[in-house]
Amino acid sequence: MGRKLLIFLLTLVFLTCSKDSAPDEGLPIVTTDEPRSILRNSAILGGDVSESSEGTILEHGVEWGLAGIPPEEDNRIEIGSGPGTFRETYQIFEANTAYYYRAYAVNENGIGYGKVYEFTTADDMPCDYQMENHLYLNSMELVIDEFHISGSPGLGFANVSFFVGTVDDSTGHWYTVSLGFCELKAAFPLTGTYGIREDRTFFVDDCFDGKTHIRVNSNILDETLIVLNGESIYVENYDNKKMVFTFCDVQLSGNNTLNGQITYVDE
Protein backbone atom coordinates (compact mmCIF):
# COMPACT_ATOMS: atom_id res chain seq x y z
CA MET A 1 0.00 0.00 0.00
CA GLY A 2 2.79 2.39 0.90
CA ARG A 3 4.60 1.77 -2.39
CA LYS A 4 1.45 2.38 -4.44
CA LEU A 5 0.80 5.60 -2.56
CA LEU A 6 4.38 6.79 -3.17
CA ILE A 7 4.09 6.09 -6.91
CA PHE A 8 0.78 7.97 -7.01
CA LEU A 9 2.24 10.99 -5.22
CA LEU A 10 5.30 11.12 -7.50
CA THR A 11 3.07 10.95 -10.56
CA LEU A 12 0.89 13.73 -9.20
CA VAL A 13 3.92 15.95 -8.56
CA PHE A 14 5.27 15.31 -12.08
CA LEU A 15 1.98 16.18 -13.72
CA THR A 16 1.58 19.30 -11.61
CA CYS A 17 5.09 20.61 -12.44
CA SER A 18 4.98 19.88 -16.17
CA LYS A 19 1.52 21.32 -16.88
CA ASP A 20 1.41 24.83 -18.31
CA SER A 21 -0.80 27.33 -16.55
CA ALA A 22 -4.14 27.61 -18.36
CA PRO A 23 -5.18 31.01 -19.74
CA ASP A 24 -8.17 32.81 -18.23
CA GLU A 25 -11.39 31.42 -19.63
CA GLY A 26 -12.53 33.19 -22.77
CA LEU A 27 -9.35 35.26 -23.28
CA PRO A 28 -7.09 34.88 -26.35
CA ILE A 29 -4.35 32.24 -26.08
CA VAL A 30 -1.11 34.10 -26.81
CA THR A 31 2.53 33.01 -27.18
CA THR A 32 5.39 35.53 -27.14
CA ASP A 33 8.33 35.07 -29.52
CA GLU A 34 11.79 35.18 -28.01
CA PRO A 35 13.31 38.53 -29.10
CA ARG A 36 15.60 38.16 -32.13
CA SER A 37 18.17 40.20 -34.04
CA ILE A 38 18.79 42.50 -31.06
CA LEU A 39 20.90 45.42 -32.26
CA ARG A 40 21.80 48.89 -31.02
CA ASN A 41 18.30 50.40 -31.24
CA SER A 42 16.16 47.65 -32.73
CA ALA A 43 14.87 44.11 -32.24
CA ILE A 44 12.50 41.69 -33.95
CA LEU A 45 9.48 41.10 -31.69
CA GLY A 46 6.22 39.25 -32.15
CA GLY A 47 4.15 36.27 -31.17
CA ASP A 48 1.29 33.96 -32.05
CA VAL A 49 -2.44 33.94 -31.30
CA SER A 50 -3.81 30.42 -31.23
CA GLU A 51 -6.47 29.43 -33.76
CA SER A 52 -8.33 27.81 -30.86
CA SER A 53 -8.80 31.14 -29.05
CA GLU A 54 -12.43 31.98 -28.32
CA GLY A 55 -14.26 34.90 -29.89
CA THR A 56 -13.00 37.36 -32.49
CA ILE A 57 -9.40 38.57 -32.21
CA LEU A 58 -9.94 42.31 -32.52
CA GLU A 59 -6.24 43.20 -32.37
CA HIS A 60 -2.85 41.75 -31.55
CA GLY A 61 0.61 43.18 -31.04
CA VAL A 62 3.35 43.74 -28.48
CA GLU A 63 3.91 45.93 -25.47
CA TRP A 64 7.18 46.78 -23.77
CA GLY A 65 8.73 48.60 -20.83
CA LEU A 66 12.10 49.30 -19.28
CA ALA A 67 13.60 46.56 -17.15
CA GLY A 68 12.16 46.83 -13.67
CA ILE A 69 8.90 48.20 -15.09
CA PRO A 70 6.39 45.64 -16.42
CA PRO A 71 5.25 46.02 -20.04
CA GLU A 72 2.37 48.45 -20.09
CA GLU A 73 -0.47 49.61 -22.30
CA ASP A 74 1.18 53.02 -22.81
CA ASN A 75 3.92 51.24 -24.76
CA ARG A 76 1.57 48.99 -26.73
CA ILE A 77 2.02 48.62 -30.49
CA GLU A 78 -0.85 47.14 -32.47
CA ILE A 79 0.31 44.96 -35.38
CA GLY A 80 -2.94 43.55 -36.74
CA SER A 81 -5.98 41.43 -35.94
CA GLY A 82 -7.11 37.83 -36.14
CA PRO A 83 -5.30 34.66 -35.05
CA GLY A 84 -1.91 33.55 -36.35
CA THR A 85 1.76 34.54 -36.19
CA PHE A 86 2.94 38.16 -36.28
CA ARG A 87 6.46 39.57 -36.24
CA GLU A 88 7.98 43.00 -36.91
CA THR A 89 11.30 44.84 -36.60
CA TYR A 90 11.07 47.76 -34.14
CA GLN A 91 13.63 50.57 -34.26
CA ILE A 92 12.46 52.37 -31.12
CA PHE A 93 15.00 51.46 -28.43
CA GLU A 94 18.05 53.07 -26.83
CA ALA A 95 21.52 51.53 -27.01
CA ASN A 96 22.81 49.42 -24.12
CA THR A 97 19.42 49.37 -22.36
CA ALA A 98 17.45 46.50 -20.81
CA TYR A 99 13.77 46.06 -21.74
CA TYR A 100 10.83 43.77 -20.96
CA TYR A 101 8.28 42.84 -23.60
CA ARG A 102 5.35 40.50 -24.25
CA ALA A 103 2.79 39.76 -26.95
CA TYR A 104 -0.91 40.45 -26.40
CA ALA A 105 -4.27 39.93 -28.13
CA VAL A 106 -7.73 41.37 -27.54
CA ASN A 107 -11.16 39.77 -27.97
CA GLU A 108 -14.66 40.53 -26.68
CA ASN A 109 -13.75 39.07 -23.27
CA GLY A 110 -10.60 41.07 -22.61
CA ILE A 111 -6.84 40.88 -23.17
CA GLY A 112 -4.69 37.77 -23.25
CA TYR A 113 -0.92 37.98 -22.71
CA GLY A 114 2.05 35.81 -23.59
CA LYS A 115 5.20 35.22 -21.59
CA VAL A 116 7.37 38.23 -20.64
CA TYR A 117 10.92 38.28 -22.07
CA GLU A 118 13.83 40.53 -21.14
CA PHE A 119 16.46 41.68 -23.65
CA THR A 120 19.30 44.22 -23.70
CA THR A 121 20.22 46.27 -26.76
CA ALA A 122 23.82 46.40 -27.98
CA ASP A 123 26.36 49.05 -27.02
CA ASP A 124 27.90 51.62 -29.35
CA MET A 125 30.86 50.57 -31.50
CA PRO A 126 34.32 50.75 -29.87
CA CYS A 127 36.16 52.44 -32.76
CA ASP A 128 35.54 55.31 -35.16
CA TYR A 129 37.50 55.79 -38.38
CA GLN A 130 37.58 59.26 -39.92
CA MET A 131 38.64 58.17 -43.42
CA GLU A 132 35.76 56.66 -45.39
CA ASN A 133 36.06 53.82 -47.90
CA HIS A 134 39.42 52.59 -46.69
CA LEU A 135 40.04 49.11 -45.35
CA TYR A 136 43.24 47.70 -43.91
CA LEU A 137 44.00 44.01 -44.31
CA ASN A 138 46.77 43.72 -41.76
CA SER A 139 49.01 46.67 -42.78
CA MET A 140 47.89 46.77 -46.44
CA GLU A 141 45.63 49.68 -47.33
CA LEU A 142 42.69 48.76 -49.58
CA VAL A 143 40.84 51.64 -51.27
CA ILE A 144 37.27 50.83 -52.29
CA ASP A 145 36.56 51.34 -55.99
CA GLU A 146 33.07 49.86 -56.30
CA PHE A 147 30.15 49.07 -54.02
CA HIS A 148 27.38 46.57 -54.79
CA ILE A 149 24.29 46.21 -52.64
CA SER A 150 20.86 44.63 -53.04
CA GLY A 151 17.73 44.29 -50.96
CA SER A 152 17.57 40.54 -51.42
CA PRO A 153 17.54 38.39 -48.29
CA GLY A 154 20.85 36.71 -47.60
CA LEU A 155 19.74 33.20 -48.50
CA GLY A 156 22.56 32.94 -51.03
CA PHE A 157 25.81 34.43 -49.86
CA ALA A 158 26.09 38.20 -49.97
CA ASN A 159 23.75 41.09 -50.52
CA VAL A 160 26.47 43.65 -49.76
CA SER A 161 29.87 43.58 -51.44
CA PHE A 162 32.81 45.95 -51.88
CA PHE A 163 35.18 45.70 -54.81
CA VAL A 164 38.54 46.96 -53.70
CA GLY A 165 39.98 46.95 -57.19
CA THR A 166 43.64 47.27 -58.08
CA VAL A 167 46.01 47.56 -55.17
CA ASP A 168 49.06 47.97 -57.40
CA ASP A 169 48.71 48.90 -61.07
CA SER A 170 51.91 47.07 -61.91
CA THR A 171 50.66 43.76 -60.49
CA GLY A 172 46.92 43.91 -61.12
CA HIS A 173 46.12 42.62 -57.66
CA TRP A 174 42.48 42.92 -56.58
CA TYR A 175 40.39 42.16 -53.49
CA THR A 176 36.67 41.90 -52.79
CA VAL A 177 34.97 42.01 -49.41
CA SER A 178 31.50 40.41 -49.29
CA LEU A 179 28.94 40.55 -46.46
CA GLY A 180 25.78 38.44 -46.19
CA PHE A 181 22.81 39.70 -44.17
CA CYS A 182 19.36 38.21 -43.72
CA GLU A 183 16.78 40.67 -42.46
CA LEU A 184 13.03 40.40 -42.00
CA LYS A 185 11.13 41.24 -45.21
CA ALA A 186 14.39 41.38 -47.20
CA ALA A 187 15.37 44.68 -45.60
CA PHE A 188 18.83 46.22 -45.63
CA PRO A 189 20.93 45.70 -42.47
CA LEU A 190 19.87 47.90 -39.56
CA THR A 191 21.88 50.07 -37.20
CA GLY A 192 23.69 47.95 -34.63
CA THR A 193 26.31 45.36 -33.84
CA TYR A 194 26.27 42.24 -36.00
CA GLY A 195 27.92 39.11 -34.73
CA ILE A 196 29.67 36.71 -37.11
CA ARG A 197 28.69 33.26 -38.28
CA GLU A 198 31.32 31.33 -40.21
CA ASP A 199 28.93 29.26 -42.29
CA ARG A 200 28.25 30.78 -45.70
CA THR A 201 24.53 30.12 -46.13
CA PHE A 202 21.62 31.41 -44.10
CA PHE A 203 18.70 29.07 -43.65
CA VAL A 204 15.14 30.24 -43.14
CA ASP A 205 14.81 28.61 -39.70
CA ASP A 206 17.72 30.53 -38.15
CA CYS A 207 17.97 33.50 -40.43
CA PHE A 208 16.98 36.47 -38.30
CA ASP A 209 19.62 36.27 -35.60
CA GLY A 210 21.40 39.63 -35.91
CA LYS A 211 24.47 38.10 -37.51
CA THR A 212 26.36 38.37 -40.77
CA HIS A 213 29.03 36.38 -42.53
CA ILE A 214 32.00 37.94 -44.30
CA ARG A 215 34.60 36.69 -46.71
CA VAL A 216 37.58 38.32 -48.43
CA ASN A 217 38.66 37.15 -51.90
CA SER A 218 41.72 38.12 -53.94
CA ASN A 219 43.57 36.94 -57.02
CA ILE A 220 46.71 36.61 -54.90
CA LEU A 221 45.26 34.75 -51.89
CA ASP A 222 45.59 30.98 -51.69
CA GLU A 223 42.16 30.71 -50.08
CA THR A 224 39.09 32.76 -49.19
CA LEU A 225 39.47 34.52 -45.83
CA ILE A 226 36.53 33.98 -43.48
CA VAL A 227 35.77 36.16 -40.47
CA LEU A 228 35.78 34.00 -37.34
CA ASN A 229 32.97 33.32 -34.89
CA GLY A 230 32.97 35.69 -31.93
CA GLU A 231 33.89 38.74 -34.00
CA SER A 232 31.56 41.68 -34.75
CA ILE A 233 31.05 44.46 -37.26
CA TYR A 234 29.09 47.67 -36.83
CA VAL A 235 26.41 49.04 -39.13
CA GLU A 236 24.80 52.47 -39.19
CA ASN A 237 21.76 52.76 -41.46
CA TYR A 238 20.33 56.19 -42.24
CA ASP A 239 16.93 55.40 -43.82
CA ASN A 240 18.60 53.18 -46.46
CA LYS A 241 20.06 56.29 -48.10
CA LYS A 242 23.41 56.01 -46.37
CA MET A 243 24.95 52.98 -44.68
CA VAL A 244 28.25 52.85 -42.82
CA PHE A 245 30.05 49.54 -42.17
CA THR A 246 32.84 49.64 -39.59
CA PHE A 247 35.43 46.94 -38.90
CA CYS A 248 37.31 47.14 -35.57
CA ASP A 249 40.21 44.67 -35.38
CA VAL A 250 38.08 41.94 -36.97
CA GLN A 251 39.95 38.63 -36.94
CA LEU A 252 39.95 36.54 -40.13
CA SER A 253 41.21 33.07 -40.87
CA GLY A 254 44.95 32.72 -41.48
CA ASN A 255 45.86 35.19 -38.68
CA ASN A 256 44.64 38.18 -40.70
CA THR A 257 42.99 41.33 -39.33
CA LEU A 258 40.50 43.67 -41.03
CA ASN A 259 40.04 47.31 -40.00
CA GLY A 260 38.43 50.38 -41.49
CA GLN A 261 35.14 51.88 -42.58
CA ILE A 262 33.01 51.67 -45.73
CA THR A 263 30.24 54.15 -46.55
CA TYR A 264 27.47 53.50 -49.07
CA VAL A 265 25.43 56.48 -50.31
CA ASP A 266 22.38 56.02 -52.51
CA GLU A 267 22.80 58.61 -55.24
N, C-alpha and C positions, 0 to 999 in steps of 0.2 A: 504493500500500500504506500509506504513511504517513497519508494523508488518511482512509482507511477505519479505521485504527487509532485516530486521533484522535476520529472520530465515535463509535466503539464505547466509548472511554473516557469521553467526555462523557455518553453515554447511561447508562453504568454509574453514574457519579457522581450523575446526576439521580435515577435509580431508588433509589439507596441513601439519598439525603437525604430523599426524599419519602415513603418507606415508614415507616409507624408500627411501633414495636417490638411484636413479638408477645407476648401474655401467656404465662406459664408453662403448659406443657401440662397440661390437665386442670383448671386453676383457673378460677373464674368470670371472665367478661369484663365489666369494670365501667367505667362512665364517670361522672366526677364533674361535677355541675352547677356552673357558675359561681355563687358566692354572690350572692344577690339581696336587695333590700329591707333593706340593712344600716342599722340604727338604733343607738340608744344602747346597748342591752343585748340586741339580738336580730338575727337574720338568718334568711333562708330558705335551707336547705341540703338537698341531696339528690343523686340520681344515677339511673343506669339500669343494670340487669343484663341483658345480652343474652340473647335467647331461644335463641341458639345455644350458650350455655354448656353445658358437659358436666355430667352428674350432676344431683343435686337441690340446689336452692338452699335451704339450711337456714335462713339468716338474711341480711338485708342491712341496711345503715344507714350511719352516718357516724362518723368519729372526728376529734378535733381536739386541738390543742395550742397553746401560746403561741408566737409568732414566735421562731425560734431553737431551738425544740424540736419535733422531728417529731411529727406526730399519733401517738397511742399508744393501746394497748388500754385503758388505765385511763380514758381519756376517750371510750370507744366507746358509741354510743347505737344500740341495735337498733330498727329501724323496722318490719320485717316479714320475710317470707320469699317465696321464689319469684322468678322473673324479672320484669322490667318496670320502670317508672319509679316513683320514690318521692321525696317532697318534704315537708318539714315546716318550721314556724317554731319556732326555738329561742330562748327568752328566758333564756339562761344566761350571758351574757357581761358583762364590765365595760366601762364607757364609755372611749372614747379608748384602745383597746388593740388591738394587732395579734395576729392568730391565723392558724394554718395549719389546713387541714382537707382531708379526702378521703373519698370513698365507699368502701365495702367490701362484699364478699359472701363467704359461706362455703358450700362444698360438701364432699363426702366427701374430696376431695383436698387441701383446705386453704383459704387465704384469698386472694382476688383483690382488688386495689386499683385505684382510679382515680387520675387525676392529682391532685396536691396544689395547692390554691389558697391564696393569702394574702389576708386582708381585714382592715380596721381599722374598729372601731366608732366611731360619732360621738361628739363631745364634748358636754359639758353646754351648756344654752342660755345665751346671753350676757346675758340680762336677766331680771328677776324683778319682777313687778308685785304689789303687796300688795292692791290693790282688785280683787275678783273681779267678773266680769260687767260690765266697762266696756271699751269700745273707743273709740279716738280716731281719727277720720278727719281727718287733718291736725290742726287745733286743735278740731274739733267733738267733743264728748263724746257717745257713743252708749250708752245704758243698755239692756241686754238684757231684753226682756220675755218672750220665749218661746224655747224650745229644742226642736228636732226632730231626732231621731236614729233611724237604723234599722240593722239588721245586714245589709242587702242589699249585695252587691258593687257597686262604683262603676262599673257598665257603662252607667248612664244619666248623670246629672250628679252629684248630691250625695246622700250618705247622712248628712250632718251639716249642719244649717242653724240659724242664729240669727235670730230675728225681733227687730229692734231696736225696732220699734214707733214711737210718736209721739215725735218730737224736740221739737216745739213744739205744744201743744194748740191754739193759735190758727191754725196753718197746716195741721195734719194731715199733716206730713211723716213718712215712714217709710223705713226701710232694712232690707234683709236681707243677711246674710252667709252664703254657702253654700260648703261644702267637699266635695269628692269624693275618696273614698279607695277603693282596691281592694286588699283583703287576701286572703290565702290562706284558702279555706273560708269566705268571706264574714264574716270576723272584723271587729271594731271596730279602729280604728287602734291601733297599739302605742306604747309609750314610745319616743321618739326624735325625731330631726330629720328632717322631711319636706321634700325639695326641691319645687320648683314646676314644673309643666308647664302651658303656656298653653293647649294644646288642651283642649276641653271634654269629650271622650269617651275613656274608657279602652277599649282593645281587648284581647282575651284574650291575644294574643301578647306584649304588652309591659306587661301589667297590673301585675305584682308588682315594681315598681321603687323602692319606698320614696318615692314622690312623691304629691303631691296637686295639685288645681287649685282655685282659689278665685275667686269673683266676688262683687261687691257691687252690689246693685240698690237703686234708690230711685225714688219717684214724682217726685223733683225733679232727677234726673240725666238728662242727654241720652243717655247710653249706659251700658251695663254696664261696671263697672270690673273689669279682669282683673289678677291678680297676675302679675308678669313673671317670665320664666325667670331662674334664678340666685338667686332669693329663697328663704327657708326659713321654716317655722313649726315650733313645738315642741309635742309632745304628751306628756302623762304619763297613763298608763292604770293605774288601780288596780283590777285584777280586774274590769273592765267596770262597776264600781259607781260609780266617780268618774273623770271624764276632764277634764284641764285642757289648754286650747289657748292657747298664748302667741304673740303677734305682736310681734316686735322690729324696729321701723323697716322694715316690709315695704313695698316699693315697688309701687304699682299703676299702671295706665295713666293717662294724663292728669296726670302729675306729682303723684299723690296718695300719701299714706303712711298705713299702718294700724299702730296700736300697741294694746297692751292684753292682757287675759287673760279667757278665758271658762271657766267651770267647769260641767260637767254632773254631776249627782248623781242616781243611780237611786233614786227614793223607794220 
